[in-house]
C-alpha cells in the first residue's frame, strides 16, 4: 500500500480517477498493525478497481483533522473527491467487504 501525505492528498486521492481507501494509522497503534494485512490483501485482490493507501497521522495531521479522524485505525473510501464510506476501528475482512461492497464488487455499477 502506497503512503500518502498531507501534501500529496489532493492529487492522489481527491483527483484520483478511481476510488481510493486511506488507512489512517500511526506506528505506535497496535490495532493498526492488526488491520494492515487485511487491507493489504484487499488491495491486492481489488487492484485496478480501488487504490489502497496509508496516511501516518503523526506525520500528516492536516488530512486526519479535516476528515474528523479521532480514533485509529480509521479507513475512509473516497470517490469523486468526496469521502463516501468510513470504517472506524480494527475490523475483520468481512466488515470492510460489506462496508465497501458497492466499490469492491465487480458486478456492481460504478457509483
C-alpha positions as CSV (number, residue, x, y, z in Angstrom):
1,X,0.0,0.0,0.0
2,X,1.3,3.4,-1.0
3,X,2.0,6.1,1.6
4,X,0.3,9.5,1.0
5,X,0.9,12.7,2.8
6,X,-0.9,16.0,3.6
7,X,1.0,17.4,0.5
8,X,0.0,14.6,-1.9
9,X,-3.5,14.0,-0.6
10,X,-5.4,16.2,-3.1
11,X,-3.6,14.9,-6.2
12,X,-3.5,11.3,-5.2
13,X,-7.0,11.0,-3.5
14,X,-9.3,13.8,-4.4
15,X,-8.3,14.0,-8.0
16,X,-8.0,10.2,-8.5
17,X,-9.8,8.6,-11.4
18,X,-10.9,5.6,-9.2
19,X,-11.9,5.0,-5.6
20,X,-9.2,5.4,-3.0
21,X,-9.1,4.0,0.5
22,X,-7.0,5.8,3.1
23,X,-5.8,3.8,6.1
24,X,-5.2,6.4,8.8
25,X,-2.6,4.9,11.1
26,X,0.4,5.5,13.4
27,X,3.4,3.4,14.1
28,X,2.5,3.0,17.8
29,X,-1.0,1.8,17.1
30,X,-1.4,-2.0,17.8
31,X,-4.8,-2.3,16.2
32,X,-3.5,-0.5,13.1
33,X,-0.9,-3.3,12.7
34,X,-3.6,-5.9,13.0
35,X,-5.7,-4.5,10.1
36,X,-2.7,-3.8,7.9
37,X,-2.6,-7.3,6.4
38,X,-6.3,-7.3,5.9
39,X,-6.2,-4.1,3.9
40,X,-3.1,-5.1,2.0
41,X,-4.9,-8.3,1.0
42,X,-8.0,-6.3,-0.2
43,X,-5.6,-4.0,-2.1
44,X,-4.1,-7.0,-3.9
45,X,-7.4,-8.6,-4.6
46,X,-9.1,-5.4,-5.9
47,X,-6.0,-3.8,-7.7
48,X,-7.2,-1.8,-10.7
49,X,-10.6,-1.1,-9.2
50,X,-9.8,0.5,-5.8
51,X,-6.5,2.0,-4.7
52,X,-5.5,1.4,-1.1
53,X,-3.2,3.9,0.6
54,X,-1.9,4.7,4.1
55,X,-1.5,8.1,5.9
56,X,0.5,8.3,9.1
57,X,-1.5,10.7,11.3
58,X,1.5,11.7,13.4
59,X,3.4,13.0,10.4
60,X,0.3,14.2,8.5
61,X,-2.3,15.7,10.9
62,X,-4.0,18.0,8.4
63,X,-6.0,15.5,6.4
64,X,-6.9,13.5,9.5
65,X,-8.2,16.6,11.2
66,X,-10.0,17.7,8.0
67,X,-12.0,14.4,8.0
68,X,-12.6,14.2,11.7
69,X,-10.3,11.2,12.3
70,X,-10.4,10.9,16.1
71,X,-9.6,7.2,16.5
72,X,-7.3,4.9,14.7
73,X,-7.4,2.8,12.8
74,X,-9.9,4.6,10.6
75,X,-10.2,3.7,6.9
76,X,-12.1,6.1,4.6
77,X,-13.1,5.3,1.0
78,X,-13.0,8.4,-1.3
79,X,-14.6,8.6,-4.7
80,X,-15.1,11.6,-7.0
81,X,-13.3,13.9,-4.5
82,X,-15.6,13.0,-1.6
83,X,-15.4,10.7,1.4
84,X,-18.1,8.0,0.8
85,X,-17.7,5.3,3.4
86,X,-15.8,5.3,6.7
87,X,-14.8,2.3,8.9
88,X,-13.6,3.1,12.4
89,X,-11.7,0.6,14.5
90,X,-10.0,-2.7,13.8
91,X,-12.4,-4.8,11.9
92,X,-12.3,-8.2,10.2
93,X,-12.1,-8.6,6.5
94,X,-15.9,-9.3,6.0
95,X,-16.7,-6.0,7.7
96,X,-14.6,-4.0,5.2
97,X,-16.1,-6.0,2.4
98,X,-19.6,-5.2,3.5
99,X,-18.9,-1.6,4.1
100,X,-17.3,-1.1,0.6
101,X,-19.3,-3.7,-1.3
102,X,-20.5,-1.1,-3.8
103,X,-16.9,-0.4,-4.8
104,X,-15.3,-3.8,-4.4
105,X,-17.8,-5.9,-6.3
106,X,-17.0,-6.2,-10.0
107,X,-20.7,-6.8,-10.7
108,X,-21.9,-3.5,-9.2
109,X,-22.2,-0.5,-11.5
110,X,-19.9,2.4,-10.7
111,X,-21.4,4.9,-8.3
